Amino acid sequence: MVNMLEATKVLARHLGEDELVVAGLGNPKFALFEARDRPRNFYVWNAMGMTASIGLGMAMAQPAKRVIVLQGDGCLLMNLGCLATEAWRAPKNFVHIVWDNRMYELTGKQPTATAGPADLARIAEGAGLRKVERVETLAAFEAVVQRAL
């Protein structure tokens, strides 16, 4: 499993000045803050499940700027419908990264559905997303980041 903080640091090194980054509640926003706090980061508080919807709205409103969403598996599971909307609208400036650690880490490490049979990559493909990648190493994550940005 890829370490979220280390991967976020890799992403931060590849960010230019114009990319907007939306980080979901919990560890994604803490990792982004530690890796590279900057004015173009938007930290989501108290809106479980809404990170991707917020980022998608930003991407549609600002088509000249790349918008990157960082969220955990628990957050995405709270609003799986956002994947269908992402596929339907398909903004070219939108990148959605999900950190799947198979648990709600900050509230006691309770397992999420991905600790069982749920497969977020397959769900995303089923929703119609065409570019879905799963990575297991930091090097693979960096390669995906380079392609996406």
C-alpha positions in Angstrom: 0.0 0.0 0.0 1.3 3.5 -0.9 1.9 5.8 2.0 -0.5 8.8 1.6 1.8 11.4 3.0 4.8 10.3 0.8 2.6 10.2 -2.3 1.1 13.6 -1.5 4.7 14.9 -1.3 5.3 13.5 -4.8 2.2 15.1 -6.1 3.1 18.4 -4.5 6.5 18.4 -6.2 4.7 18.2 -9.6 2.2 21.0 -8.9 2.6 24.2 -10.8 1.2 27.5 -9.6 -2.2 27.3 -11.2 -3.5 23.8 -10.2 -6.3 23.9 -7.7 -6.2 21.0 -5.1 -9.3 20.0 -3.1 -8.4 17.8 -0.2 -11.1 15.8 1.7 -11.6 15.7 5.4 -9.3 13.5 7.5 -5.8 12.5 6.5 -5.9 13.7 2.8 -6.1 17.4 3.9 -3.6 16.9 6.7 -1.1 15.3 4.3 -1.6 18.1 1.7 -1.1 20.7 4.4 2.1 19.1 5.5 3.4 18.4 1.9 2.7 21.8 0.5 0.3 24.3 2.0 -0.6 27.1 -0.5 -3.4 29.5 -1.3 -4.7 27.3 -4.2 -5.4 24.4 -1.8 -9.0 24.0 -0.6 -9.4 22.0 2.6 -12.8 20.4 3.0 -14.1 20.4 6.6 -17.4 18.8 7.8 -18.7 17.7 4.4 -18.1 13.9 4.4 -18.6 12.6 0.8 -18.7 16.0 -0.9 -15.0 16.4 -1.8 -15.3 15.1 -5.4 -18.5 17.1 -6.0 -16.8 20.3 -4.8 -13.8 19.6 -7.0 -15.9 18.7 -10.0 -17.9 22.0 -9.6 -14.6 23.9 -9.5 -13.3 22.2 -12.6 -16.5 23.0 -14.5 -16.4 26.6 -13.3 -12.7 27.1 -14.1 -12.0 25.1 -17.3 -8.6 26.8 -17.8 -7.3 25.5 -14.5 -6.6 21.8 -13.6 -8.4 20.7 -10.4 -7.1 17.8 -8.4 -9.2 16.0 -5.8 -7.7 14.1 -3.0 -10.0 12.0 -0.9 -10.1 8.8 1.1 -12.1 5.6 0.4 -14.6 6.4 3.2 -15.3 9.8 1.9 -15.9 8.5 -1.7 -18.1 5.7 -0.4 -20.4 8.3 1.2 -21.2 9.7 -2.3 -20.5 7.2 -5.0 -22.9 9.0 -7.3 -20.2 11.6 -7.9 -18.4 9.1 -10.1 -21.3 8.9 -12.5 -21.5 12.7 -12.7 -17.7 12.9 -13.3 -18.0 10.4 -16.2 -21.0 12.2 -17.6 -19.5 15.7 -17.5 -15.9 14.5 -18.1 -14.0 17.8 -17.7 -10.5 17.4 -19.2 -9.0 19.5 -16.4 -10.2 17.2 -13.5 -8.1 14.6 -11.7 -9.6 12.5 -8.9 -7.2 10.6 -6.6 -8.6 8.2 -4.0 -6.5 7.0 -1.1 -7.9 3.6 -0.3 -6.6 2.4 3.1 -9.7 0.2 3.6 -10.6 2.0 6.9 -12.0 5.1 8.5 -8.7 5.8 10.0 -9.3 8.9 12.1 -12.4 7.6 13.9 -10.9 4.3 15.2 -9.8 2.4 12.1 -13.2 0.8 11.4 -13.1 -1.1 8.1 -14.8 0.5 5.1 -16.5 -1.6 2.4 -13.3 -1.8 0.5 -11.9 -4.0 3.2 -14.5 -6.4 1.9 -15.8 -6.9 -1.6 -16.1 -3.3 -2.8 -13.6 -2.3 -5.5 -13.5 1.5 -6.1 -11.6 1.2 -9.4 -14.2 -1.2 -10.8 -17.0 1.0 -9.5 -15.5 4.0 -11.2 -15.2 2.1 -14.5 -18.8 0.9 -14.1 -19.8 4.6 -13.6 -18.3 5.3 -17.0 -14.9 6.8 -16.1 -12.4 5.9 -18.9 -9.1 6.6 -17.3 -8.9 4.6 -14.0 -5.6 3.5 -12.7 -4.7 1.6 -9.5 -1.2 1.8 -8.1 0.6 -0.2 -5.4 3.9 1.6 -5.3 5.2 5.1 -4.9 7.0 4.9 -8.3 3.8 3.8 -10.0 1.9 6.7 -8.4 4.5 9.2 -9.6 4.2 7.8 -13.1 0.4 8.3 -13.0 0.8 11.8 -11.6 3.2 12.7 -14.5 0.7 11.4 -17.1 -2.2 13.2 -15.4 -0.6 16.5 -15.1 
